[in-house]
Amino acid sequence: MALFSQKNARKQLNAEAEKVNRADLEALLERQKSIEEKVKGSGKLKRFSADIKLMFSMIRDYWNGSYRNVPWKSIAAMAGALIYVMNPLDFIPDLIIGFGFLDDAGVVALCLKLVESDLHKYAAWKETKEEVGQSAQAD
């Protein structure tokens, strides 16, 4: 039997996402650097670095009101996954060498699977916004 299954990941993600409220987003955004550092230092989570940066970007744009074309459920799932990563004493404590980040990686992977289309839409919106900003600067 797997140490941390998709069923466990879903249970953990749902538990975190259900607790997320708008005030949690601000606190989460303030911890972005420390979470990104944790991800960089973890072999299991490192492969999700770009996705985690994109999730933070989307949450930040949602928080400041510049991007609202996403259901709250997706924002709550991403915030819940990132809050879970932030917690060192989760399902499998991060202190356990070699296994401590397995659950974090499982929760992030499941979250990405659930919000994949919302992230793609956001990435396309962000790219278009940046292109418009660049062409305006060139004029």
Steps between C-alpha positions, in 0.01 A plus 500: 500500500624849416626718781283788379222423253291721274210438739710642788602795280136574415402481867780735605435745215126509566559557873731794432291651219182492710670710769635767263345845515592825332707618798717187465601611150677808631690299761591241239629765257718641778660155540564449126879533522533251786277246323696538175825448694359187660399369156846568354663308785279194461569236239136386492352849465768661285341382175191706588692830539366665183145385571517629856624840377208508255256411779638782714474741206139403440411530869671842514310624192177364647576666835567843347196471269677502165396141417163363609424257216546201730265322741566548872525120527817506285654786699417317825652175367825675400518689829423181691778312321749779567397525865546124525852531357572772754409273793805298614288270719248375247400142412865397459713747700757678284769411752499137387793484259412349163126480564401831656406670175317208335166613634567864406584393144186284487276785615657747253476248212133434574427871526669564165290226345181658639577860396694429181253667263468806725880533511523471120236772456681720750840446333350597162339810654825597669697455177253716307510765773881506490504523120260795511716667765815451294344638181370804694855565629641475148267777376 
